[in-house]
Amino acid sequence: MTAADYRPPRWLRNTHLQTMLGSSGMRQWMGEHQLAASGAVTTAHLIDGGNGVRLQGLHSAVPGVDARGLALLLHGWEGSVDSSYMRLTTARLLALGFEVFRLNFRDHGDTHHLNEGLFHSNRIDEVVHATQDIARRFPLRPLTVGGYSLGGNFALRLALRAPLAGLSIAHVAVICPLLDPSRTMDAMEQGFSPYMRHFENKWRRSLERKRALFPQQYDFDDHVLGLRMRPLTQWLVERNTDYGSLESYFDGYSIAGDRLAGLQVPASILMAADDPVIPIDDFNATRLPADARLEISPWGGHCGFLENGHLEGFGERWIAQRLADAS
């Protein structure tokens, strides 16, 4: 299975249709239904992120199955372990004999109360530490990792740090990973405005919840929360991180250019040429090692990759197959 095998019907090739239907209510229902039909037992766990950080996630396994390995899944920004693509990918992996752990990033899902500090995209150390804890608790091997969008960025940075962290990761497979945060911000500001409004609204609700939980720590008012994405990000970076500037913050989690060249974990990347959020040109300027494979489809939107009117997803099949091939 490669990107060349993805050929949606002509009526489904529009980038915005793909992107919006990919996170539709129908897909959410499909994820719930398929995961329930898998027969898996799912349990919640508090995971050690190091330095007192607590992250939460869900472990799923089918009773009586001799699992072929453990797959760790990472969601996109303002998604969660319960996002439709996370549940659908979990169901696919369970059907192939995996156990699956879905990890919530800080302040995603129902986890805002677990840590006083705000989520930001440079918090890779706690994800590495959490993966070490997950690997200890569920010592199935091989360990593989899948990620979507910002979760794809985290997955690739996790893989970069894996050797020094003592993590043996057999393969990482990601869909539409964010490479260059600065260029992604530019693309969103210049692109189809509903995407920017969608992310801004979800982020504001998350920040409102954090403020309500920790009022002594966060004094930003509704005027600040009413700022657009770029100035709001800059305001929070300057007051709640050590990065000092928006440019330094973006550079901190960029994996563009040569930054993936030293990757020692085999990797697969699926990208859509028509992605309205992640500029395809970023991939043309990225140097990958020999064990990393980039597949580009003409269609798919941002993490859509829908195959038909039933909204079945090529993306979750692709991730499951890539991880299964490594086990």
Rosetta silent file (secondary structure, phi, psi, omega in degrees, C-alpha in Angstrom):
SEQUENCE: MTAADYRPPRWLRNTHLQTMLGSSGMRQWMGEHQLAASGAVTTAHLIDGGNGVRLQGLHSAVPGVDARGLALLLHGWEGSVDSSYMRLTTARLLALGFEVFRLNFRDHGDTHHLNEGLFHSNRIDEVVHATQDIARRFPLRPLTVGGYSLGGNFALRLALRAPLAGLSIAHVAVICPLLDPSRTMDAMEQGFSPYMRHFENKWRRSLERKRALFPQQYDFDDHVLGLRMRPLTQWLVERNTDYGSLESYFDGYSIAGDRLAGLQVPASILMAADDPVIPIDDFNATRLPADARLEISPWGGHCGFLENGHLEGFGERWIAQRLADAS
SCORE:     score description
SCORE:     0.000 S_00000001
   1 L     0.000  121.688  177.916    0.000    0.000    0.000 S_00000001
   2 L  -133.618  174.376  178.237    1.456    3.343   -1.102 S_00000001
   3 H   -57.681  -28.747  179.055    0.177    6.840   -1.812 S_00000001
   4 H   -65.009  -21.324  179.069   -0.244    5.753   -5.437 S_00000001
   5 H   -81.022  -10.115 -178.495   -3.005    3.379   -4.280 S_00000001
   6 L   -89.144  106.476 -179.289   -5.061    6.262   -2.940 S_00000001
   7 L  -135.880   83.513  179.418   -7.476    7.295   -5.689 S_00000001
   8 L   -68.429  157.829  175.970  -10.659    8.830   -4.292 S_00000001
   9 L   -59.930  156.294 -174.239  -13.606    9.430   -6.631 S_00000001
  10 H   -56.684  -38.130 -177.251  -13.465   12.734   -8.492 S_00000001
  11 H   -67.756  -15.705 -176.652  -16.212   14.311   -6.407 S_00000001
  12 H  -105.558   13.654 -176.500  -14.154   13.648   -3.261 S_00000001
  13 L   -91.785   -1.299  178.714  -10.872   15.165   -4.473 S_00000001
  14 L   -71.524  131.841 -174.653  -11.522   18.690   -3.231 S_00000001
  15 H   -61.645  -39.383 -177.918   -9.042   19.591   -0.495 S_00000001
  16 H   -73.554  -35.371  176.047  -11.559   21.373    1.729 S_00000001
  17 H   -62.752  -45.330  178.026  -14.112   18.586    1.414 S_00000001
  18 H   -59.762  -47.839 -174.886  -11.461   16.065    2.410 S_00000001
  19 H   -65.211  -45.040 -175.501  -10.255   18.151    5.353 S_00000001
  20 H   -76.107  -39.456  178.048  -13.673   18.964    6.786 S_00000001
  21 H   -68.653  -25.889 -179.294  -15.272   15.551    6.266 S_00000001
  22 H   -60.997  -27.879  179.359  -12.225   13.940    7.850 S_00000001
  23 L  -115.950   27.823 -176.835  -13.257   15.293   11.258 S_00000001
  24 L   -75.031  166.535  176.674  -17.011   15.132   10.724 S_00000001
  25 H   -61.320  -33.542  177.970  -19.579   13.755   13.151 S_00000001
  26 H   -62.019  -42.994  178.808  -20.020   10.741   10.904 S_00000001
  27 H   -67.689  -34.343  177.002  -16.358    9.861   11.258 S_00000001
  28 H   -63.263  -43.806  178.093  -16.608   10.346   15.017 S_00000001
  29 H   -63.357  -41.909  178.826  -19.480    7.862   15.132 S_00000001
  30 H   -59.058  -42.881  179.875  -17.514    5.441   12.947 S_00000001
  31 H   -62.592  -44.863  178.204  -14.574    5.578   15.329 S_00000001
  32 H   -61.643  -44.682 -177.117  -16.743    4.872   18.366 S_00000001
  33 H   -65.547  -47.545 -177.031  -18.563    2.033   16.572 S_00000001
  34 H   -67.693  -36.538  178.854  -15.468    0.329   15.167 S_00000001
  35 H   -68.202  -39.971  177.559  -13.567    0.535   18.442 S_00000001
  36 H   -64.966  -38.131 -178.238  -16.536   -0.930   20.333 S_00000001
  37 H   -72.154  -15.484 -178.267  -16.895   -3.691   17.753 S_00000001
  38 L   -69.579  -20.684 -176.589  -13.217   -4.663   18.146 S_00000001
  39 L    79.010    8.704 -177.069  -13.921   -6.311   21.491 S_00000001
  40 L   -75.054  150.183  170.708  -10.963   -4.513   23.034 S_00000001
  41 E   -97.931  124.428 -178.186  -10.726   -3.618   26.707 S_00000001
  42 E  -113.550  129.202 -179.448   -9.644    0.014   27.118 S_00000001
  43 E  -126.495  144.533  178.928   -8.205    1.332   30.385 S_00000001
  44 E   -89.766  145.145 -178.528   -7.125    4.844   31.369 S_00000001
  45 E  -139.514  140.326  168.209   -3.651    5.467   32.800 S_00000001
  46 E   -90.140  127.223 -172.564   -1.809    8.397   34.357 S_00000001
  47 E  -113.149  141.938 -179.882    1.655    8.490   32.824 S_00000001
  48 E   -79.021  115.974  176.043    4.853    9.973   34.251 S_00000001
  49 E   -96.513    6.273 -179.620    6.108   12.828   32.082 S_00000001
  50 E    84.013  150.239  177.619    9.075   13.560   34.358 S_00000001
  51 L    54.177   36.115  177.703    9.631   16.467   36.761 S_00000001
  52 L    82.793   -0.773 -179.658    6.201   15.995   38.274 S_00000001
  53 E   -75.417  136.453  176.865    4.368   16.185   34.955 S_00000001
  54 E  -119.549  127.063  174.595    1.367   13.885   34.605 S_00000001
  55 E  -117.440  158.723 -177.234   -0.062   12.895   31.236 S_00000001
  56 E  -124.110  146.884  178.644   -3.068   10.690   30.597 S_00000001
  57 E  -156.446  175.826 -177.539   -3.723    8.065   27.983 S_00000001
  58 E  -122.916  130.413  175.851   -5.731    5.016   27.013 S_00000001
  59 E  -106.155  131.189  179.978   -4.459    1.472   26.559 S_00000001
  60 E  -124.679  134.714  177.746   -6.515   -0.897   24.382 S_00000001
  61 E  -149.508  145.210  176.742   -6.050   -4.651   23.976 S_00000001
  62 L   -89.864  120.664 -179.128   -8.235   -7.506   22.760 S_00000001
  63 L   -57.713  139.430  176.711   -8.468  -10.209   25.457 S_00000001
  64 L    83.242   -3.842 -179.935   -6.955  -13.555   24.498 S_00000001
  65 L   -94.144  130.520  174.888   -4.908  -12.157   21.613 S_00000001
  66 L   -81.011   95.531 -169.626   -1.152  -12.753   21.616 S_00000001
  67 L   -63.229  144.011 -179.881   -0.216   -9.216   20.617 S_00000001
  68 L   -88.467   -3.543  179.948    2.370   -8.660   17.900 S_00000001
  69 L   158.112  178.426  179.440    3.576   -5.395   19.479 S_00000001
  70 E  -115.280  129.381  176.342    2.588   -2.065   20.989 S_00000001
  71 E  -109.764  126.708  174.898    1.639    0.952   18.872 S_00000001
  72 E   -98.996  128.533 -179.444    1.755    4.430   20.419 S_00000001
  73 E  -115.459  135.927 -179.844   -0.520    7.006   18.744 S_00000001
  74 E  -120.933  129.212 -175.046   -0.150   10.792   19.008 S_00000001
  75 L   -87.197  173.204  177.991   -2.964   13.172   18.065 S_00000001
  76 L   -84.973  176.095 -178.058   -2.892   16.608   16.445 S_00000001
  77 L   -62.158  131.298 -178.232   -3.128   20.041   18.048 S_00000001
  78 L    62.705   15.286  166.903   -6.409   20.498   19.964 S_00000001
  79 L   -92.215 -161.044  178.293   -7.320   16.887   19.179 S_00000001
  80 L  -166.662 -179.422  177.055   -7.296   14.119   21.759 S_00000001
  81 L   -63.036  -20.065 -178.326   -7.205   10.375   22.253 S_00000001
  82 L   -98.407    6.744  174.373  -10.899   10.400   21.329 S_00000001
  83 L   -59.954  150.326 -174.864  -10.498   12.147   17.976 S_00000001
  84 H   -57.377  -44.048 -178.182  -12.074   10.160   15.160 S_00000001
  85 H   -65.919  -30.134  178.421   -8.764    9.405   13.422 S_00000001
  86 H   -70.385  -43.910  178.805   -7.272    8.153   16.697 S_00000001
  87 H   -67.773  -42.036 -178.646  -10.138    5.737   17.330 S_00000001
  88 H   -65.647  -40.575  178.056  -10.283    4.569   13.720 S_00000001
  89 H   -67.346  -38.887  176.711   -6.524    3.948   13.599 S_00000001
  90 H   -59.814  -44.993  179.554   -6.710    2.115   16.929 S_00000001
  91 H   -60.883  -40.157  178.105   -9.453   -0.161   15.572 S_00000001
  92 H   -63.268  -44.852 -178.417   -7.316   -0.939   12.512 S_00000001
  93 H   -67.497  -39.660  176.850   -4.276   -1.753   14.613 S_00000001
  94 H   -60.574  -40.002  179.870   -6.261   -3.925   17.011 S_00000001
  95 H   -65.290  -24.376  178.348   -7.594   -5.894   14.040 S_00000001
  96 L   -92.012    4.539  174.126   -3.984   -6.530   12.993 S_00000001
  97 L    97.526   11.117  179.282   -3.091   -7.905   16.426 S_00000001
  98 L   -88.057  157.465  155.281   -1.565   -4.880   18.146 S_00000001
  99 E   -94.466  150.027 -173.239   -2.084   -3.430   21.559 S_00000001
 100 E  -131.268  136.273  171.900   -2.472    0.342   21.295 S_00000001
 101 E  -119.285  121.262  176.370   -1.690    3.235   23.613 S_00000001
 102 E  -102.528  121.003 -175.823   -3.209    6.623   22.775 S_00000001
 103 E  -104.512  129.560  170.448   -1.472    9.462   24.616 S_00000001
 104 L   -82.684  131.522  167.845   -3.049   12.836   25.374 S_00000001
 105 L   -68.335  162.050  175.161   -0.683   15.770   25.218 S_00000001
 106 L   -51.710  137.925  176.709   -0.818   18.153   28.181 S_00000001
 107 L    64.150   21.325  175.064   -4.071   20.190   28.233 S_00000001
 108 L  -118.122  150.388 -171.870   -5.709   18.001   25.576 S_00000001
 109 L    65.979 -150.812 -178.726   -8.777   15.926   26.158 S_00000001
 110 L   -95.809   58.312 -172.685  -10.036   16.153   29.727 S_00000001
 111 L  -129.184   11.202 -175.905   -6.574   16.709   31.256 S_00000001
 112 H   -59.696  -27.608 -176.151   -6.206   20.450   31.896 S_00000001
 113 H   -78.343  -12.158 -171.298   -6.271   19.876   35.662 S_00000001
 114 H   -75.358  -27.362 -176.347   -3.295   17.518   35.705 S_00000001
 115 L  -139.094  140.815 -179.945   -0.551   20.139   35.295 S_00000001
 116 L   -72.719  -39.008 -177.249   -0.353   23.823   36.193 S_00000001
 117 L   -70.407  149.099  179.231    1.865   24.760   33.243 S_00000001
 118 L   -73.883  149.703  168.782    0.365   25.420   29.825 S_00000001
 119 L   -66.135  141.503  161.071    0.829   23.113   26.862 S_00000001
 120 L  -148.866  165.930 -167.006    3.139   24.335   24.146 S_00000001
 121 L   -76.936   -6.119  175.808    4.663   22.553   21.202 S_00000001
 122 L   -92.170    8.208 -179.218    8.209   22.453   22.563 S_00000001
 123 L   -83.977   53.435 -179.583    7.237   20.125   25.414 S_00000001
 124 H   -74.691  -30.944 -176.879    8.883   17.163   23.717 S_00000001
 125 H   -59.607  -40.548 -178.157   10.847   16.081   26.825 S_00000001
 126 H   -70.909  -28.222  176.605    7.690   15.087   28.699 S_00000001
 127 H   -72.584  -39.080  175.160    6.479   13.065   25.707 S_00000001
 128 H   -62.210  -46.727 -179.771    9.829   11.234   25.562 S_00000001
 129 H   -63.502  -40.441  178.225    9.657   10.561   29.322 S_00000001
 130 H   -63.190  -38.713  178.905    6.032    9.433   29.004 S_00000001
 131 H   -65.201  -37.626  175.032    7.002    7.026   26.217 S_00000001
 132 H   -60.999  -42.442  179.339    9.681    5.547   28.474 S_00000001
 133 H   -65.572  -42.900  178.708    7.032    5.018   31.159 S_00000001
 134 H   -62.021  -43.188 -179.472    4.601    3.472   28.663 S_00000001
 135 H   -63.720  -33.488  176.995    7.314    1.147   27.361 S_00000001
 136 H   -71.766  -40.451 -177.027    8.039   -0.010   30.919 S_00000001
 137 H   -72.295  -33.702 -177.091    4.391   -0.621   31.751 S_00000001
 138 L  -126.180   82.174 -169.712    3.612   -2.426   28.514 S_00000001
 139 L   -79.072   28.191  174.924    6.824   -4.228   27.541 S_00000001
 140 L   -68.554  143.076  176.259    5.521   -5.637   24.281 S_00000001
 141 L  -132.456  144.003    8.106    7.968   -5.423   21.421 S_00000001
 142 L   -79.707  158.346  171.170    8.304   -4.073   18.872 S_00000001
 143 E   -97.581  126.308  177.694    7.283   -0.567   19.895 S_00000001
 144 E  -125.896  162.054 -175.222    6.026    1.521   16.975 S_00000001
 145 E  -135.373  135.843  174.130    4.685    5.090   16.811 S_00000001
 146 E  -126.196  149.420 -179.390    2.050    6.786   14.668 S_00000001
 147 E  -155.101  155.181  179.959    1.069   10.444   14.556 S_00000001
 148 E  -122.888  133.363  172.368   -1.092   12.989   12.793 S_00000001
 149 L    56.070 -120.148  177.250   -0.283   16.655   12.054 S_00000001
 150 H   -61.473  -31.638  174.486    1.358   18.156   15.181 S_00000001
 151 H   -64.129  -30.413  174.122    1.325   14.603   16.557 S_00000001
 152 H   -68.371  -38.787  175.039    3.382   13.631   13.521 S_00000001
 153 H   -61.498  -47.492  177.787    5.866   16.366   14.394 S_00000001
 154 H   -61.518  -40.741 -178.705    6.058   15.055   17.981 S_00000001
 155 H   -62.622  -41.496  179.862    6.414   11.471   16.723 S_00000001
 156 H   -70.861  -37.428  175.536    9.376   12.359   14.511 S_00000001
 157 H   -68.457  -35.769  173.721   11.058   14.366   17.294 S_00000001
 158 H   -59.662  -44.257  179.640   10.453   11.435   19.637 S_00000001
 159 H   -64.535  -37.134  177.414   12.162    9.163   17.117 S_00000001
 160 H   -61.539  -36.675 -176.007   15.096   11.583   16.854 S_00000001
 161 H   -90.989   -7.355 -173.373   15.582   11.415   20.624 S_00000001
 162 H   -56.903  -46.865 -176.960   14.878    7.695   20.987 S_00000001
 163 H   -58.875  -45.393 -179.731   18.480    6.382   20.912 S_00000001
 164 H   -69.334  -26.210  179.747   19.683    8.698   23.706 S_00000001
 165 H   -85.520   -1.249 -179.347   16.505    7.976   25.688 S_00000001
 166 L    73.430   23.865 -179.660   17.088    4.237   25.509 S_00000001
 167 L   -99.445  125.804  176.432   13.920    3.716   23.480 S_00000001
 168 L   -98.187   99.851 -179.720   13.910    1.020   20.840 S_00000001
 169 E  -106.197  123.172 -175.143   11.332    2.162   18.275 S_00000001
 170 E   -77.153  -33.370 -177.907   10.947   -0.135   15.295 S_00000001
 171 E  -164.742  149.211  172.786    9.127    2.303   13.024 S_00000001
 172 E  -126.743  131.308 -179.684    7.364    5.655   13.025 S_00000001
 173 E  -127.489  125.004 -173.890    4.544    6.418   10.552 S_00000001
 174 E  -132.865  152.352 -179.844    3.063    9.900   10.320 S_00000001
 175 E  -121.556  127.690  178.071    0.436   11.697    8.266 S_00000001
 176 L    48.813   52.185 -177.562    0.680   15.393    7.291 S_00000001
 177 L   -70.903  142.904  174.061    3.322   16.188    9.935 S_00000001
 178 L   -72.008  125.933  178.735    4.014   19.828   10.729 S_00000001
 179 L  -102.405  -57.339 -174.865    7.562   20.616    9.623 S_00000001
 180 L  -116.405  102.551 -176.402    8.050   24.396    9.760 S_00000001
 181 H   -58.816  -36.030 -178.804    5.751   26.144   12.285 S_00000001
 182 H   -64.391  -44.513 -179.794    6.483   29.600   10.890 S_00000001
 183 H   -71.495  -31.712  175.917    5.474   28.646    7.366 S_00000001
 184 H   -66.026  -41.547  175.971    2.427   26.789    8.648 S_00000001
 185 H   -59.768  -44.494  178.124    1.291   29.933   10.471 S_00000001
 186 H   -59.031  -44.995 -177.657    1.753   31.907    7.236 S_00000001
 187 H   -63.328  -39.759 -179.617   -0.247   29.332    5.274 S_00000001
 188 H   -69.390  -38.400  179.436   -3.119   29.389    7.756 S_00000001
 189 H   -67.518  -32.828 -176.995   -3.246   33.202    7.804 S_00000001
 190 H   -94.917   -7.514 -172.801   -3.305   33.379    4.017 S_00000001
 191 L   -96.260 -156.169 -176.473   -5.510   30.340    3.442 S_00000001
 192 L   -66.020  112.776 -168.415   -9.132   29.302    3.860 S_00000001
 193 H   -59.725  -30.314  179.429  -10.278   31.305    6.901 S_00000001
 194 H   -58.151  -28.748  178.779  -12.553   28.638    8.507 S_00000001
 195 H   -66.279  -46.526  179.280   -9.478   26.574    9.420 S_00000001
 196 H   -61.181  -44.584  179.823   -7.916   29.436   11.347 S_00000001
 197 H   -62.702  -38.660  179.627  -11.207   30.205   13.105 S_00000001
 198 H   -59.813  -50.030 -178.385  -11.633   26.522   13.994 S_00000001
 199 H   -69.415  -39.214  178.631   -8.240   26.265   15.680 S_00000001
 200 H   -61.207  -43.945 -177.946   -8.527   29.683   17.338 S_00000001
 201 H   -65.822  -42.348  179.214  -11.902   28.834   18.855 S_00000001
 202 H   -65.607  -39.877 -179.304  -10.755   25.456   20.172 S_00000001
 203 H   -67.765  -40.606  178.507   -7.580   26.972   21.617 S_00000001
 204 H   -60.992  -43.113  178.579   -9.476   29.813   23.309 S_00000001
 205 H   -62.284  -37.996  178.014  -11.816   27.335   24.998 S_00000001
 206 H   -64.657  -43.269 -179.592   -8.790   25.363   26.199 S_00000001
 207 H   -69.454  -35.879  175.320   -7.149   28.502   27.600 S_00000001
 208 H   -61.119  -40.166  179.256  -10.389   29.585   29.275 S_00000001
 209 H   -66.468  -40.624  179.302  -10.527   26.221   30.992 S_00000001
 210 H   -64.713  -42.073  179.045   -6.916   26.526   32.135 S_00000001
 211 H   -61.951  -40.240  179.522   -7.559   30.015   33.513 S_00000001
 212 H   -66.828  -33.956 -179.524  -10.589   28.780   35.463 S_00000001
 213 H   -77.624  -33.562 -176.270   -8.574   25.935   36.990 S_00000001
 214 L  -131.049   65.867 -174.301   -5.516   28.050   37.889 S_00000001
 215 L   -64.509  -27.733  179.281   -6.735   31.647   38.293 S_00000001
 216 L   -74.983  -22.038 -177.909   -3.719   32.684   40.379 S_00000001
 217 L   -91.001  -34.898 -173.085   -1.341   31.516   37.659 S_00000001
 218 L  -121.700  112.792 -176.570   -3.092   32.828   34.549 S_00000001
 219 L  -110.371   14.118  178.640   -4.389   36.375   34.492 S_00000001
 220 L   -65.126  137.010 -176.742   -4.942   36.781   30.748 S_00000001
 221 L   -97.774 -177.755 -176.411   -8.287   38.460   30.190 S_00000001
 222 H   -66.904  -26.059  176.073  -10.884   38.073   27.458 S_00000001
 223 H   -64.086  -44.226  177.819   -9.211   40.818   25.422 S_00000001
 224 H   -62.681  -45.283 -179.076   -6.024   38.751   25.245 S_00000001
 225 H   -66.061  -18.061  177.591   -8.015   35.622   24.381 S_00000001
 226 L   -82.971   -4.985  177.852   -9.679   37.601   21.596 S_00000001
 227 L   -65.221  154.649  175.577   -6.363   38.116   19.815 S_00000001
 228 L   -72.205  173.435 -170.688   -5.781   36.326   16.541 S_00000001
 229 H   -55.427  -50.490 -174.979   -3.546   33.248   16.401 S_00000001
 230 H   -65.055  -53.657 -179.750   -0.171   34.914   15.817 S_00000001
 231 H   -65.196  -31.608  176.803   -0.389   37.715   18.415 S_00000001
 232 H   -66.981  -43.745  176.974   -1.982   35.374   20.971 S_00000001
 233 H   -59.208  -45.234 -179.571    0.819   32.839   20.463 S_00000001
 234 H   -62.786  -43.188  179.897    3.417   35.597   20.822 S_00000001
 235 H   -58.807  -46.122 -177.812    1.764   36.962   23.989 S_00000001
 236 H   -71.645  -39.511  178.824    1.758   33.539   25.629 S_00000001
 237 H   -60.901  -44.862 -175.876    5.266   32.607   24.484 S_00000001
 238 H   -68.981  -24.909 -175.286    6.753   35.812   25.883 S_00000001
 239 H  -106.799  -15.467 -173.001    5.035   35.406   29.263 S_00000001
 240 H  -129.466    8.190  176.229    4.889   31.653   29.795 S_00000001
 241 L  -136.893  173.813  177.440    8.000   30.174   28.175 S_00000001
 242 L   -98.085   12.821 -173.264   11.748   30.751   28.163 S_00000001
 243 L   -82.920  -24.040  171.675   11.897   31.268   24.397 S_00000001
 244 L    82.434  -36.995 -178.831   11.685   35.055   24.470 S_00000001
 245 L  -144.779  158.418  178.392   10.375   35.502   20.944 S_00000001
 246 H   -63.580  -38.668 -178.755    7.926   33.892   18.582 S_00000001
 247 H   -63.532  -42.642  179.058   10.706   33.145   16.114 S_00000001
 248 H   -65.755  -39.200  178.620   12.765   31.297   18.739 S_00000001
 249 H   -63.050  -48.481  178.532    9.696   29.339   19.846 S_00000001
 250 H   -59.890  -42.783 -179.257    8.858   28.265   16.287 S_00000001
 251 H   -63.217  -28.354 -177.552   12.467   27.296   15.652 S_00000001
 252 H   -63.334  -32.270 -179.951   12.401   25.130   18.776 S_00000001
 253 H  -118.197   14.483  172.581   10.006   22.579   17.312 S_00000001
 254 L   -70.340  140.164  173.149   10.755   22.929   13.618 S_00000001
 255 L  -123.955   27.089 -178.927   11.917   19.730   11.909 S_00000001
 256 L   -81.856  173.333  176.747   12.410   21.353    8.504 S_00000001
 257 L    66.187 -123.084 -176.973   15.568   21.453    6.410 S_00000001
 258 L   -95.914    6.722 -169.003   18.283   19.094    7.686 S_00000001
 259 L   -70.637  -20.618  176.729   16.800   18.426   11.113 S_00000001
 260 L   -96.234    0.364 -175.006   15.552   14.942   10.273 S_00000001
 261 L   -62.388  -29.190 -178.646   18.777   13.938    8.511 S_00000001
 262 L   -91.317   10.542 -178.916   20.109   12.240   11.650 S_00000001
 263 L   -60.818  125.985 -179.384   16.966   10.153   12.219 S_00000001
 264 L  -103.478   -6.438  178.774   17.985    6.591   13.161 S_00000001
 265 L   -96.899  129.678  176.009   14.477    5.125   13.355 S_00000001
 266 L   -55.753  136.225 -173.403   12.901    3.934   10.076 S_00000001
 267 E  -136.992  146.442  173.494   10.120    6.349    9.180 S_00000001
 268 E  -124.856  134.359 -178.719    7.215    6.623    6.749 S_00000001
 269 E  -127.049  126.313  175.206    5.571    9.949    5.934 S_00000001
 270 E  -111.141  124.849 -176.701    2.290   10.352    4.032 S_00000001
 271 E  -132.857  147.585  174.465    1.570   13.837    2.739 S_00000001
 272 E  -102.307  131.269  179.364   -1.085   15.371    0.497 S_00000001
 273 L   -63.876  -23.391 -177.975    0.097   17.817   -2.141 S_00000001
 274 L  -100.636   17.587 -179.805   -3.113   19.794   -1.632 S_00000001
 275 L   -56.588  121.793 -178.046   -2.833   20.053    2.183 S_00000001
 276 L   -83.384   -2.800 -177.225   -4.307   23.494    3.033 S_00000001
 277 L  -111.949  -46.146 -178.600   -2.506   23.686    6.401 S_00000001
 278 L  -102.031  114.292 -178.199    0.983   22.203    5.910 S_00000001
 279 L   -63.268  127.075 -179.485    2.790   23.648    2.832 S_00000001
 280 L   -63.092  -29.284 -179.277    3.917   20.864    0.518 S_00000001
 281 H   -61.159  -25.056  178.474    6.999   22.915   -0.448 S_00000001
 282 H   -59.466  -32.511 -177.434    8.378   22.317    3.060 S_00000001
 283 H   -76.291  -29.045  177.923    8.912   18.673    2.132 S_00000001
 284 H   -67.690  -25.380 -178.284   10.839   19.506   -1.020 S_00000001
 285 L  -100.701   10.713 -178.039   13.389   21.341    1.118 S_00000001
 286 L  -103.105  131.951  179.168   13.677   18.632    3.792 S_00000001
 287 L   -96.639  121.238 -178.561   16.584   16.181    3.821 S_00000001
 288 L  -109.898  150.332  176.815   15.602   12.696    4.960 S_00000001
 289 L   -74.572  173.238 -175.848   17.860    9.742    5.796 S_00000001
 290 L   -63.217  -30.221 -177.387   17.899    6.555    3.730 S_00000001
 291 L   -86.927    8.100  177.856   15.512    4.764    6.127 S_00000001
 292 E  -110.816  133.856 -176.810   12.831    7.446    5.805 S_00000001
 293 E  -121.790  125.120  177.748   10.282    7.263    3.020 S_00000001
 294 E  -104.407  125.606  177.093    8.122   10.180    1.904 S_00000001
 295 E  -117.784  128.609 -177.582    4.941    9.428   -0.036 S_00000001
 296 E  -120.010  123.102  175.659    2.990   12.295   -1.608 S_00000001
 297 E  -100.131  146.525  176.181   -0.569   11.953   -2.891 S_00000001
 298 L   -64.226  -24.912 -174.380   -2.145   14.580   -5.152 S_00000001
 299 L  -125.444  171.651  175.271   -5.219   14.525   -2.895 S_00000001
 300 L   134.896  -21.450 -177.689   -6.135   14.083    0.751 S_00000001
 301 L    62.099 -154.372  178.023   -6.361   17.573    2.251 S_00000001
 302 L   -95.463  104.698  177.645   -5.125   17.892    5.818 S_00000001
 303 L    57.803   31.492  176.749   -5.307   14.435    7.421 S_00000001
 304 L   -91.049  -79.514  178.017   -8.356   13.561    5.344 S_00000001
 305 L    52.998   43.166  178.151   -7.487   10.816    2.833 S_00000001
 306 E   -79.100  142.512 -171.674  -11.112    9.684    2.576 S_00000001
 307 L   -99.655  -24.743 -173.051  -11.698    6.911    0.074 S_00000001
 308 L  -163.772 -177.624 -179.073  -15.439    6.936   -0.657 S_00000001
 309 L   -66.354  -16.073  175.127  -18.876    8.156    0.316 S_00000001
 310 L   -81.570   -1.753  178.610  -18.817    5.940    3.393 S_00000001
 311 L    64.048   27.509  173.139  -15.928    8.146    4.628 S_00000001
 312 L   -69.395  143.377 -171.362  -13.597    5.191    5.028 S_00000001
 313 E  -106.812  127.515  171.950  -10.036    6.403    5.516 S_00000001
 314 H   -68.515  -33.944 -174.372   -6.926    5.465    3.571 S_00000001
 315 H   -60.974  -47.224 -179.378   -4.820    7.209    6.237 S_00000001
 316 H   -69.618  -32.484  174.686   -5.643    4.901    9.112 S_00000001
 317 H   -65.620  -40.489 -177.990   -5.197    1.855    6.865 S_00000001
 318 H   -64.604  -47.824  178.983   -1.837    3.223    5.724 S_00000001
 319 H   -60.770  -46.698 -178.919   -0.527    3.828    9.266 S_00000001
 320 H   -59.577  -41.124 -179.021   -1.701    0.411   10.441 S_00000001
 321 H   -69.707  -40.924  178.845   -0.045   -1.305    7.507 S_00000001
 322 H   -62.093  -42.017  179.811    3.233    0.601    7.863 S_00000001
 323 H   -71.724  -35.542  178.036    3.466   -0.301   11.564 S_00000001
 324 H   -66.111  -36.934  179.290    2.436   -3.893   10.908 S_00000001
 325 H   -62.647  -24.306 -178.481    5.170   -4.242    8.274 S_00000001
 326 L   -90.834   -3.615 -175.206    7.710   -3.361   10.963 S_00000001
 327 L  -101.499    0.000    0.000    6.492   -5.934   13.478 S_00000001
